[in-house]
Amino acid sequence: MTKHDDLKQGMDIGGEELKTAGAGRMFKWVVVGFAALAVLALVGGVFSTLTKVATAPGRVLDRALETGNIIHNYEWFHDTHAAYLSRRNQIASYKKVATDSQALLELQAMRQSCRDLVTKYNANSTKTNRSIFKGRDAPSELDLNTCEG
Protein backbone atom coordinates (compact mmCIF):
# COMPACT_ATOMS: atom_id res chain seq x y z
CA MET A 1 0.00 0.00 0.00
CA THR A 2 1.45 3.30 -1.01
CA LYS A 3 1.32 6.59 0.77
CA HIS A 4 -1.14 7.73 -1.81
CA ASP A 5 -3.49 4.83 -0.96
CA ASP A 6 -3.26 5.63 2.75
CA LEU A 7 -4.12 9.24 2.05
CA LYS A 8 -7.02 8.21 -0.16
CA GLN A 9 -8.33 5.85 2.52
CA GLY A 10 -8.00 8.60 5.15
CA MET A 11 -9.99 10.95 2.95
CA ASP A 12 -12.73 8.40 2.58
CA ILE A 13 -12.91 7.96 6.31
CA GLY A 14 -12.81 11.72 6.81
CA GLY A 15 -15.44 12.19 4.11
CA GLU A 16 -17.74 9.73 5.89
CA GLU A 17 -17.20 11.64 9.13
CA LEU A 18 -17.95 14.84 7.31
CA LYS A 19 -21.15 13.38 5.85
CA THR A 20 -22.22 12.12 9.29
CA ALA A 21 -21.44 15.46 10.92
CA GLY A 22 -23.34 17.29 8.17
CA ALA A 23 -26.39 15.05 8.58
CA GLY A 24 -26.35 15.69 12.35
CA ARG A 25 -26.32 19.43 11.81
CA MET A 26 -29.07 19.16 9.22
CA PHE A 27 -31.23 17.14 11.63
CA LYS A 28 -30.58 19.73 14.35
CA TRP A 29 -31.73 22.57 12.07
CA VAL A 30 -34.83 20.64 11.01
CA VAL A 31 -35.77 20.09 14.68
CA VAL A 32 -35.11 23.75 15.49
CA GLY A 33 -37.20 24.77 12.47
CA PHE A 34 -40.15 22.61 13.53
CA ALA A 35 -39.88 23.90 17.10
CA ALA A 36 -39.90 27.48 15.82
CA LEU A 37 -42.98 26.77 13.67
CA ALA A 38 -44.73 25.19 16.65
CA VAL A 39 -43.99 28.24 18.81
CA LEU A 40 -45.22 30.57 16.08
CA ALA A 41 -48.40 28.54 15.68
CA LEU A 42 -49.00 28.64 19.43
CA VAL A 43 -48.38 32.39 19.62
CA GLY A 44 -50.65 32.91 16.60
CA GLY A 45 -53.41 30.85 18.22
CA VAL A 46 -53.18 32.80 21.47
CA PHE A 47 -53.19 36.09 19.58
CA SER A 48 -56.20 34.98 17.54
CA THR A 49 -58.12 34.01 20.69
CA LEU A 50 -57.28 37.28 22.42
CA THR A 51 -58.37 39.24 19.35
CA LYS A 52 -61.71 37.39 19.25
CA VAL A 53 -62.30 38.09 22.94
CA ALA A 54 -61.38 41.75 22.57
CA THR A 55 -63.65 42.33 19.58
CA ALA A 56 -66.65 40.31 20.85
CA PRO A 57 -68.56 43.29 22.33
CA GLY A 58 -68.34 45.14 19.03
CA ARG A 59 -69.60 42.12 17.12
CA VAL A 60 -72.53 41.76 19.54
CA LEU A 61 -73.49 45.41 19.03
CA ASP A 62 -73.19 45.07 15.26
CA ARG A 63 -75.49 42.07 15.30
CA ALA A 64 -78.01 43.71 17.63
CA LEU A 65 -78.16 46.86 15.52
CA GLU A 66 -78.57 45.12 12.16
CA THR A 67 -81.65 46.35 10.32
CA GLY A 68 -83.14 42.87 10.05
CA ASN A 69 -82.77 42.32 13.79
CA ILE A 70 -84.40 45.66 14.63
CA ILE A 71 -87.38 44.97 12.38
CA HIS A 72 -87.72 41.38 13.62
CA ASN A 73 -87.81 42.43 17.28
CA TYR A 74 -90.18 45.34 16.67
CA GLU A 75 -92.59 43.10 14.76
CA TRP A 76 -92.28 40.30 17.31
CA PHE A 77 -93.41 42.55 20.19
CA HIS A 78 -96.33 43.96 18.22
CA ASP A 79 -97.42 40.57 16.83
CA THR A 80 -97.19 38.92 20.25
CA HIS A 81 -99.14 41.76 21.88
CA ALA A 82 -101.85 41.45 19.22
CA ALA A 83 -102.01 37.66 19.73
CA TYR A 84 -102.30 38.22 23.49
CA LEU A 85 -105.20 40.68 23.06
CA SER A 86 -106.93 38.28 20.68
CA ARG A 87 -106.47 35.34 23.05
CA ARG A 88 -107.80 37.41 25.96
CA ASN A 89 -110.95 38.26 23.97
CA GLN A 90 -111.39 34.59 22.98
CA ILE A 91 -111.16 33.58 26.64
CA ALA A 92 -113.74 36.18 27.69
CA SER A 93 -116.15 35.11 24.93
CA TYR A 94 -115.63 31.40 25.40
CA LYS A 95 -115.98 31.67 29.18
CA LYS A 96 -119.61 32.76 28.74
CA VAL A 97 -120.59 29.71 26.69
CA ALA A 98 -118.32 26.97 28.07
CA THR A 99 -120.49 24.56 30.03
CA ASP A 100 -119.53 20.96 29.28
CA SER A 101 -116.22 19.32 30.21
CA GLN A 102 -114.82 19.47 26.66
CA ALA A 103 -115.47 23.22 26.46
CA LEU A 104 -113.87 23.74 29.88
CA LEU A 105 -110.78 21.85 28.72
CA GLU A 106 -110.59 24.08 25.64
CA LEU A 107 -110.95 27.15 27.88
CA GLN A 108 -108.03 25.90 30.02
CA ALA A 109 -105.97 25.41 26.86
CA MET A 110 -106.74 28.98 25.78
CA ARG A 111 -105.72 30.27 29.21
CA GLN A 112 -102.46 28.32 29.05
CA SER A 113 -101.78 29.67 25.57
CA CYS A 114 -102.38 33.18 26.88
CA ARG A 115 -100.03 32.61 29.86
CA ASP A 116 -97.39 31.32 27.45
CA LEU A 117 -97.65 34.48 25.33
CA VAL A 118 -97.41 36.69 28.45
CA THR A 119 -94.41 34.79 29.82
CA LYS A 120 -92.47 35.02 26.53
CA TYR A 121 -93.40 38.68 26.07
CA ASN A 122 -92.31 39.62 29.59
CA ALA A 123 -89.10 37.59 29.32
CA ASN A 124 -88.14 39.34 26.09
CA SER A 125 -89.07 42.70 27.63
CA THR A 126 -86.36 42.19 30.25
CA LYS A 127 -83.69 41.53 27.61
CA THR A 128 -81.95 44.79 26.77
CA ASN A 129 -80.94 43.65 23.29
CA ARG A 130 -84.61 43.03 22.41
CA SER A 131 -86.67 45.48 24.46
CA ILE A 132 -84.99 48.58 23.00
CA PHE A 133 -86.79 47.85 19.73
CA LYS A 134 -90.25 47.49 21.25
CA GLY A 135 -91.55 50.86 20.12
CA ARG A 136 -93.83 53.32 21.94
CA ASP A 137 -97.12 51.49 21.37
CA ALA A 138 -96.19 48.14 22.91
CA PRO A 139 -96.64 47.87 26.69
CA SER A 140 -93.57 47.37 28.87
CA GLU A 141 -95.07 44.11 30.18
CA LEU A 142 -98.28 42.09 30.12
CA ASP A 143 -100.33 41.06 33.17
CA LEU A 144 -100.44 37.30 33.65
CA ASN A 145 -103.67 37.47 35.68
CA THR A 146 -105.64 38.81 32.71
CA CYS A 147 -105.39 35.37 31.09
CA GLU A 148 -107.94 33.99 33.52
CA GLY A 149 -110.70 36.01 31.85
Residue pairs with C-beta under 8 A, 6 or more apart in sequence:
60 129
63 69
64 129
69 133
70 133
73 124
73 130
73 133
73 134
74 133
74 134
74 135
76 124
76 130
77 121
77 124
77 125
77 130
77 133
77 134
77 135
77 138
78 135
78 137
78 138
80 117
80 120
80 121
81 121
81 138
81 139
81 142
83 117
84 114
84 117
84 118
84 121
84 142
87 110
87 113
87 114
87 117
87 147
88 114
88 146
88 147
88 149
90 110
91 107
91 110
91 111
91 114
91 147
91 148
91 149
92 149
94 103
94 106
94 107
94 110
95 107
95 149
97 103
98 104
98 106
98 107
107 149
111 147
111 148
111 149
114 146
114 147
115 144
115 147
117 142
118 142
118 143
118 144
118 146
118 147
119 144
121 141
121 142
122 141
122 142
122 144
124 130
124 131
125 131
125 134
125 140
125 141
134 140
